[in-house]
Amino acid sequence: MRCDVLVIGAGPTGLACAIEAQKIGLKVIILDKGCLVNSLFHYPANMVFFTTPELLEIGDIPFTTAQQKPNREEALEYYRKVTQHYRLDLRQYEWVKTVMGEDGNFSITATDRAGRPHDYRTRKVIVSTGYYDLANQLGIPGEDLPKVSHYYGEPHPYYDTEVLVIGGKNSAAIAALDLWRHGARVTLVHREAQLHHHVKYWIKPDLENRIKAGEIEAYFNSSVQEIAIDHVVLNTPRGPVRLKNDFVLALIGYHPDYDFLRSMGIELSEEQCRPVCDPVSLESNVPGIYVAGVIVAGSRTNEIFIENGRFHGKQIAEDLKNKPSTRPGDPNSTAEE
């Protein structure tokens, strides 16, 4: 299968990149190892976005919601409709394994859920793989136990159980409150002296009040030393503490797939693992390969969100218009095939 532009990643930024490239007359294929907006699908079931709907819009398609802020279900429906509206060529559940070749002639191999290989040829590549698939690890004994998760979905399975929530940012704070309100016995552990200053202003006092009231137990300046089948051991300022435990939610953040970026020849900065790229066009040090979305920020994943990453598509499309191999009207384009 041949195309002008192949986008790796079907999140909001990847979709925006595909739409903008398609608008200038290029044939675009999108590959994702999961479903459409896979990261959003794996957000907590009842999640409400912190932002307003117009800041999540892509492709000049209005996003209307029942309330001031959209919820997960509304966002999933919106991005489905955008995909349908633009008739995007989306290949879900195809995991890109290799990107080889050079500018104007890249060869990409992906595998589907059955393990079957699929080969693609493209002139340009846009990498917009996000970071939600790779959780930061604790690196402690017991982290691989089935009772440990780095993602929080919904509270029901944790009713009437002992749950340890690790972390001090929004994800951990929201999960701790949601679990407590649905009948779980919650303990929060955070390595810092207090909740992170990025915790939203309406969430932070709520959690702090639950902690003060003794409804949620909290250990600050503390870390988890070990996870066992029926307990956990914490390192606290008062020494080791052993707690009865049924489940652990390690909500300590996520990171881009640095190895995948390096496999394509993309260089990363030493300190923050930022891909080396032109700040305007977002073309990486590898000619013909662009980066978009949160991966542009490397380990500083709190710098780029849907709200600003959605504009990367326009930046890249503007550059593609001026490239000989993807300039509109180029006789070698595959757009009409």
Phi, psi and omega per residue, in radians:
M1 nan 2.295 -3.110
R2 -1.987 2.609 3.071
C3 -2.719 2.977 3.079
D4 -1.435 -0.729 -3.090
V5 -2.348 2.275 3.040
L6 -2.003 2.153 -3.137
V7 -1.767 2.211 3.090
I8 -1.757 1.902 -3.117
G9 2.023 2.097 -3.087
A10 -1.892 0.661 2.983
G11 -1.400 -3.124 3.134
P12 -0.954 -0.713 3.128
T13 -1.192 -0.748 3.104
G14 -1.058 -0.728 3.093
L15 -1.098 -0.750 3.134
A16 -1.076 -0.693 3.109
C17 -1.110 -0.752 3.138
A18 -1.118 -0.749 -3.129
I19 -1.079 -0.820 -3.089
E20 -1.171 -0.642 3.088
A21 -1.192 -0.667 3.120
Q22 -1.160 -0.612 -3.138
K23 -1.091 -0.508 -3.135
I24 -1.642 0.272 2.990
G25 1.596 0.291 -3.118
L26 -1.703 2.584 3.056
K27 -1.462 2.180 -3.019
V28 -2.190 2.422 2.997
I29 -2.151 2.404 3.088
I30 -1.970 2.293 3.054
L31 -2.039 2.445 3.048
D32 -2.532 2.397 -3.131
K33 -1.289 -0.242 3.079
G34 -2.044 -2.613 3.132
C35 -1.609 3.086 3.048
L36 -0.962 2.363 -3.046
V37 0.672 1.016 -3.028
N38 -0.997 -0.701 -3.128
S39 -1.116 -0.760 3.121
L40 -1.099 -0.642 3.110
F41 -1.052 -0.592 -3.104
H42 -1.582 0.092 3.031
Y43 -1.183 2.819 3.070
P44 -0.905 2.469 -2.997
A45 -0.986 -0.676 -3.074
N46 -1.786 0.374 -3.044
M47 -1.155 2.413 3.005
V48 -1.970 2.293 -3.129
F49 -1.156 2.653 3.101
F50 -1.370 -0.262 -3.026
T51 -1.905 3.013 3.128
T52 -1.601 2.756 -2.969
P53 -1.070 -0.606 -3.089
E54 -1.124 -0.382 3.134
L55 -1.448 -0.057 3.080
L56 -1.873 0.000 -3.063
E57 -1.258 2.507 3.029
I58 -2.350 2.771 3.056
G59 1.086 0.376 3.131
D60 1.073 0.455 3.098
I61 -1.767 2.107 -3.123
P62 -1.104 2.530 3.103
F63 -2.044 1.815 -3.137
T64 -1.799 2.450 -3.098
T65 -2.346 2.815 -3.119
A66 -1.248 -0.611 -3.122
Q67 -1.976 3.130 -3.114
Q68 -1.120 -0.611 -3.131
K69 -2.081 2.419 -3.098
P70 -1.318 2.699 3.030
N71 -1.844 3.100 -3.068
R72 -1.027 -0.821 -3.091
E73 -1.081 -0.700 3.131
E74 -1.153 -0.663 3.124
A75 -1.162 -0.746 3.118
L76 -1.057 -0.765 3.129
E77 -1.117 -0.715 -3.128
Y78 -1.063 -0.841 -3.089
Y79 -1.248 -0.462 2.991
R80 -1.120 -0.798 -3.116
K81 -1.129 -0.681 3.108
V82 -1.098 -0.763 3.130
T83 -1.067 -0.742 3.118
Q84 -1.180 -0.726 -3.104
H85 -1.027 -0.763 -3.100
Y86 -1.585 0.005 3.139
R87 0.873 0.857 -3.114
L88 -1.181 2.456 3.111
D89 -1.481 1.525 -3.070
L90 -1.810 2.207 3.077
R91 -1.939 1.736 -3.138
Q92 -1.398 2.731 3.070
Y93 1.043 0.602 2.992
E94 -2.080 2.028 -3.028
W95 -1.678 2.009 3.132
V96 -1.226 2.175 -3.113
K97 -1.788 -0.717 -3.112
T98 -2.436 2.544 3.005
V99 -2.223 1.967 -3.073
M100 -2.174 2.900 3.048
G101 1.876 -2.749 -3.078
E102 -2.489 2.994 -3.112
D103 -0.887 2.187 -3.128
G104 1.620 -0.233 -3.088
N105 -2.699 1.300 3.115
F106 -1.728 2.518 3.068
S107 -2.021 2.206 -3.073
I108 -2.164 2.323 3.085
T109 -2.017 2.266 3.103
A110 -2.262 2.749 3.066
T111 -2.127 2.496 3.122
D112 -1.607 -3.036 -3.068
R113 -1.116 -0.415 3.127
A114 -1.543 0.017 -3.131
G115 1.466 0.119 -3.133
R116 -1.391 2.393 -3.139
P117 -1.394 2.584 3.051
H118 -2.333 2.249 -3.082
D119 -1.887 2.434 3.137
Y120 -2.312 2.584 3.012
R121 -2.119 2.332 -3.093
T122 -2.573 2.710 3.111
R123 -1.434 -0.674 -3.103
K124 -2.309 2.684 3.121
V125 -2.211 2.349 3.015
I126 -2.054 2.118 -3.124
V127 -1.761 2.000 -3.138
S128 -2.390 1.093 -2.973
T129 -1.582 -0.038 3.088
G130 1.151 -2.714 -3.108
Y131 -2.557 -0.111 -2.970
Y132 -1.235 -0.281 -3.107
D133 -1.352 -0.347 -3.053
L134 -2.043 1.846 -3.113
A135 -1.446 2.514 2.995
N136 -1.144 2.449 -3.052
Q137 -1.765 2.630 3.081
L138 -1.385 -0.594 -3.118
G139 1.227 0.705 -3.113
I140 -2.242 2.791 3.087
P141 -1.051 2.362 3.085
G142 1.616 -0.043 -3.114
E143 -1.136 -0.415 -3.112
D144 -1.559 0.094 3.113
L145 -1.165 2.594 -3.118
P146 -1.039 -0.420 -3.090
K147 -1.375 -0.080 -3.109
V148 -1.736 2.310 3.083
S149 -2.377 2.559 3.058
H150 -1.761 0.174 -3.135
Y151 -2.356 2.563 3.094
Y152 -2.057 2.199 -3.115
G153 -1.798 -1.150 -3.125
E154 -2.659 2.802 -2.983
P155 -1.408 -0.415 -2.963
H156 -0.901 -0.799 -3.097
P157 -1.107 -0.242 -3.066
Y158 -1.786 0.073 3.132
Y159 -0.971 2.330 3.067
D160 1.038 0.612 3.075
T161 -2.244 2.901 3.091
E162 -1.603 2.010 -3.071
V163 -2.083 2.241 3.032
L164 -1.767 2.144 3.073
V165 -1.850 2.151 -3.136
I166 -1.835 2.208 3.124
G167 2.352 2.866 -3.106
G168 -2.410 0.284 3.126
K169 -1.859 -2.897 -3.009
N170 -1.018 -0.791 -3.085
S171 -1.045 -0.795 -3.129
A172 -1.181 -0.733 -3.119
A173 -1.119 -0.782 -3.139
I174 -1.124 -0.769 -3.137
A175 -1.101 -0.764 -3.124
A176 -1.042 -0.792 3.138
L177 -1.161 -0.757 -3.126
D178 -1.110 -0.752 3.119
L179 -1.090 -0.811 -3.134
W180 -1.056 -0.731 -3.102
R181 -1.221 -0.270 3.134
H182 -1.959 0.443 2.926
G183 1.583 0.185 3.056
A184 -1.535 2.681 3.033
R185 -1.692 1.911 -2.894
V186 -1.868 2.347 2.964
T187 -2.129 2.300 3.124
L188 -1.904 2.326 3.059
V189 -2.214 2.333 -3.093
H190 -2.474 2.401 -3.057
R191 -1.289 -0.309 3.132
E192 -1.613 3.043 -3.072
A193 -1.355 -0.300 -3.130
Q194 -2.742 3.027 3.096
L195 -1.071 2.615 -3.105
H196 -1.116 2.555 -3.103
H197 -1.200 -0.227 3.100
H198 -1.412 -0.156 3.108
V199 -1.090 2.300 -3.012
K200 -1.031 2.578 -2.973
Y201 -1.104 -0.429 3.126
W202 -1.596 -0.197 3.130
I203 -1.656 -0.751 -3.042
K204 -0.997 -0.906 3.141
P205 -1.133 -0.554 3.095
D206 -1.058 -0.858 -3.138
L207 -1.181 -0.725 3.136
E208 -1.063 -0.652 3.106
N209 -1.188 -0.647 3.099
R210 -1.147 -0.638 3.124
I211 -1.202 -0.783 3.141
K212 -1.082 -0.616 -3.134
A213 -1.371 -0.106 -3.125
G214 1.375 0.183 -3.129
E215 -1.393 -0.517 2.990
I216 -2.160 2.181 3.119
E217 -1.438 2.443 -3.104
A218 -2.367 2.454 3.049
Y219 -2.150 1.944 3.088
F220 -1.753 2.892 -3.029
N221 0.905 0.632 -3.029
S222 -2.337 2.831 3.114
S223 -2.523 2.901 3.123
V224 -1.630 2.207 -3.121
Q225 -1.602 -0.653 -3.058
E226 -2.734 2.539 3.040
I227 -2.085 2.202 3.117
A228 -2.095 3.091 -3.070
I229 -0.989 -0.785 -3.042
D230 -2.124 0.177 3.131
H231 -2.760 2.955 3.002
V232 -2.307 2.716 3.075
V233 -2.082 2.195 -3.134
L234 -1.850 2.582 2.920
N235 -1.682 2.018 -3.106
T236 -2.181 2.911 3.084
P237 -1.031 -0.373 3.132
R238 -1.638 0.063 -3.110
G239 1.876 -3.061 -3.123
P240 -1.106 2.437 3.092
V241 -2.259 2.228 3.108
R242 -1.798 2.239 -3.109
L243 -2.162 2.442 2.989
K244 -1.106 2.448 -3.051
N245 -2.693 2.446 3.060
D246 -1.883 -0.676 -3.099
F247 -2.452 2.630 3.083
V248 -2.206 2.241 3.025
L249 -1.973 1.831 -3.120
A250 -1.616 1.493 -3.051
L251 -1.708 1.192 -3.007
I252 -1.948 0.288 3.036
G253 1.821 3.109 -3.027
Y254 -2.477 2.968 -3.129
H255 -2.606 2.689 3.109
P256 -1.124 2.879 3.100
D257 -1.461 1.518 -3.088
Y258 -1.115 -0.646 -3.117
D259 -1.102 -0.678 3.127
F260 -1.120 -0.746 3.114
L261 -1.085 -0.777 -3.137
R262 -1.130 -0.577 -3.107
S263 -1.106 -0.400 3.108
M264 -1.571 -0.062 -3.106
G265 1.639 0.089 3.136
I266 -1.300 2.221 3.131
E267 -1.461 2.539 3.132
L268 -2.083 2.523 3.092
S269 -1.160 2.643 -3.033
E270 -1.173 -0.806 -3.003
E271 -1.393 -0.772 -3.008
Q272 -2.027 0.090 3.103
C273 0.962 0.625 3.072
R274 -1.369 2.318 3.059
P275 -1.080 2.380 3.074
V276 -1.255 2.080 -3.104
C277 -2.710 2.803 3.049
D278 -1.227 2.239 -3.064
P279 -1.159 -0.322 -3.128
V280 -1.683 -0.940 -3.081
S281 -1.444 -0.393 -3.069
L282 1.176 0.284 3.011
E283 -1.299 2.301 -3.091
S284 -1.328 -3.084 3.080
N285 -1.166 -0.272 3.049
V286 -1.606 1.931 -3.112
P287 -0.949 2.298 3.109
G288 1.621 -0.190 3.098
I289 -1.922 2.125 -3.122
Y290 -1.887 2.700 3.054
V291 -2.086 2.559 -3.081
A292 -2.604 2.689 3.104
G293 1.417 -2.743 -3.000
V294 -1.107 -0.416 -3.124
I295 -1.122 -0.373 3.108
V296 -1.076 -0.510 -3.101
A297 -1.506 -0.070 -3.136
G298 1.096 -2.245 -3.117
S299 -1.347 -0.192 3.136
R300 -1.537 1.167 -3.005
T301 -1.234 -0.140 3.118
N302 -1.555 0.156 -3.128
E303 -1.667 -0.506 -3.066
I304 -2.182 2.263 -3.142
F305 -2.251 -3.067 3.064
I306 -1.019 -0.659 -3.034
E307 -1.013 -0.653 3.120
N308 -1.887 -0.471 3.106
G309 -1.156 -0.428 -3.119
R310 -1.123 -0.324 3.133
F311 -1.486 -0.151 -3.129
H312 -1.099 -0.535 3.138
G313 -1.050 -0.727 3.126
K314 -1.167 -0.681 3.124
Q315 -1.077 -0.794 -3.105
I316 -1.206 -0.753 -3.134
A317 -1.069 -0.650 3.117
E318 -1.077 -0.667 3.109
D319 -1.264 -0.687 -3.133
L320 -1.085 -0.579 3.133
K321 -1.069 -0.454 -3.068
N322 -1.758 0.046 3.124
K323 -1.567 2.350 -3.116
P324 -0.950 -0.707 -3.041
S325 -1.381 -0.245 3.141
T326 -2.240 0.239 3.105
R327 -1.169 2.333 3.115
P328 -0.906 2.341 -3.117
G329 1.587 -0.040 3.126
D330 -1.092 2.209 -3.087
P331 -1.128 -0.322 -3.129
N332 -1.589 -0.032 -3.138
S333 -1.139 2.607 3.124
T334 -1.688 0.159 -3.017
A335 -1.032 -0.524 -3.096
E336 -1.691 0.029 -3.098
E337 -1.319 nan nan
